[in-house]
Amino acid sequence: MTDLSTYYMGLPVHSPIVAASSALTASLAQIIELEKYGAGAVVLKSLFEEEIVVELDRRMNKMHAENYIYPETIEFYEDRDVDDILTGYLKLIFEAKKNLDIPVIASINCVTSGNWHYFAKYIQEAGADGLELNIFTLPADIATPGKDYEEAALKIVKDTMAEVFIPLSVKISPYYSGLANMISQFDQLGVKGVALFNRYFSPDFDMDELLMKPGPIYSDEGDYLNSLRWIALLSGKVGCDLYATNGIHDGLTVAKMIAAGAQGVQVASSLYKNGIAHISTLNRQLAEWMEKKEFGGLEQLRGILSHNNMENPAGLLRVQFMRHFAGK
Ligand SMILES: Cc1cc2nc3c(=O)[nH]c(=O)nc-3n(C[C@H](O)[C@H](O)[C@H](O)COP(=O)(O)O)c2cc1C
């Protein structure tokens, strides 16, 4: 079988296929299964910034009441009962590191660098191999220019990097006014990688009840195209890794992402739809395709269809259906 080993966030992995952050990576039993079925690494279910801030406030108040002064006096995970979300999260990291061989990457959903970024230190102490920041604010305020959202995102990364030495990645939305430049700025701050693009809750309308209802939770098979384009456009132009996420449901799509230049891919919806064991199908399909095409390893494939390397890259920049609109 073709060797699929590579690096993810600079960490050696036996496969580029990583279990994305979701409820499927929220328990030790599930992530053990994900490893068993061949995940290269796991990104744990995210903690939310709000959860951290609220819980740290509660602890500080309790400590003041009990005459403790330093947050460091709390042992967050060893020999403690899981009595709140943060302790439970750190304990999950700690247990995962004891029980798994693959890298365990923690995850935080955040919109500001607020009052939480020092919690990243505890994540590192609990043993996480890396930390992914899932950063997104819907730029819906008509009075706020794009650069304000961008500066807020960059500040989160800067502040968090000051706390930890483990590799840091960011998972982003495509809603930046200057997306390529923004990714380059994350790169310049020293992130190990950028994951393109997260999937968000999308509202839909129920036209019988005339109410809002949630849109589809899971991605479909065609949803990978935006990530493919941007990875192909930026591969080799930024120094950090690029990871593909959104709409990766089969091994051929993984191969496309690597050909575009992705260092690895993250999957969630295809595991929800097909079960955790689908990871082994993805690995097998990727390996079989590479063998058929006589690629000996991922390095031979990586980036061959990127903007830098493709024979006729202009199509990657095309956005209008010219012929279609011209009626041809
Ligand atoms: C049910 C569900 C829960 C998710 N929870 C999180 C989460 O807690 N944190 C996060 O960063 N991404 C979360 N995601 C996004 C996934 O990690 C992934 O980036 C996204 O779904 C795109 O990949 P996919 O098309 O394979 O689902 C979630 C996705 C789904 C479908």
PDBQT file of the ligand as one rigid body, heavy atoms in Angstrom, charges set to zero:
ROOT
HETATM    1  C1  LIG A 401     -21.762  18.827  13.603  1.00  0.00    +0.000 C 
HETATM    2  C2  LIG A 401     -20.517  19.652  13.426  1.00  0.00    +0.000 A 
HETATM    3  C3  LIG A 401     -19.872  20.166  14.550  1.00  0.00    +0.000 A 
HETATM    4  C4  LIG A 401     -18.735  20.966  14.401  1.00  0.00    +0.000 A 
HETATM    5  N1  LIG A 401     -18.112  21.472  15.506  1.00  0.00    +0.000 NA
HETATM    6  C5  LIG A 401     -16.991  22.236  15.346  1.00  0.00    +0.000 A 
HETATM    7  C6  LIG A 401     -16.293  22.754  16.467  1.00  0.00    +0.000 A 
HETATM    8  O1  LIG A 401     -16.652  22.554  17.615  1.00  0.00    +0.000 OA
HETATM    9  N2  LIG A 401     -15.195  23.508  16.225  1.00  0.00    +0.000 N 
HETATM   10  C7  LIG A 401     -14.724  23.757  14.977  1.00  0.00    +0.000 A 
HETATM   11  O2  LIG A 401     -13.704  24.442  14.825  1.00  0.00    +0.000 OA
HETATM   12  N3  LIG A 401     -15.347  23.265  13.896  1.00  0.00    +0.000 NA
HETATM   13  C8  LIG A 401     -16.465  22.523  14.058  1.00  0.00    +0.000 A 
HETATM   14  N4  LIG A 401     -17.098  22.014  12.956  1.00  0.00    +0.000 N 
HETATM   15  C9  LIG A 401     -16.540  22.288  11.621  1.00  0.00    +0.000 C 
HETATM   16  C10 LIG A 401     -15.676  21.108  11.153  1.00  0.00    +0.000 C 
HETATM   17  O3  LIG A 401     -14.563  20.961  11.984  1.00  0.00    +0.000 OA
HETATM   18  C11 LIG A 401     -15.222  21.266   9.696  1.00  0.00    +0.000 C 
HETATM   19  O4  LIG A 401     -14.226  22.281   9.616  1.00  0.00    +0.000 OA
HETATM   20  C12 LIG A 401     -16.350  21.647   8.749  1.00  0.00    +0.000 C 
HETATM   21  O5  LIG A 401     -17.526  20.927   9.050  1.00  0.00    +0.000 OA
HETATM   22  C13 LIG A 401     -16.003  21.391   7.293  1.00  0.00    +0.000 C 
HETATM   23  O6  LIG A 401     -15.652  20.055   7.047  1.00  0.00    +0.000 OA
HETATM   24  P1  LIG A 401     -16.708  18.958   6.521  1.00  0.00    +0.000 P 
HETATM   25  O7  LIG A 401     -17.232  19.415   5.225  1.00  0.00    +0.000 OA
HETATM   26  O8  LIG A 401     -15.895  17.693   6.420  1.00  0.00    +0.000 OA
HETATM   27  O9  LIG A 401     -17.782  18.864   7.553  1.00  0.00    +0.000 OA
HETATM   28  C14 LIG A 401     -18.230  21.221  13.100  1.00  0.00    +0.000 A 
HETATM   29  C15 LIG A 401     -18.869  20.669  11.990  1.00  0.00    +0.000 A 
HETATM   30  C16 LIG A 401     -19.996  19.886  12.138  1.00  0.00    +0.000 A 
HETATM   31  C17 LIG A 401     -20.659  19.320  10.894  1.00  0.00    +0.000 C 
ENDROOT
TORSDOF 0
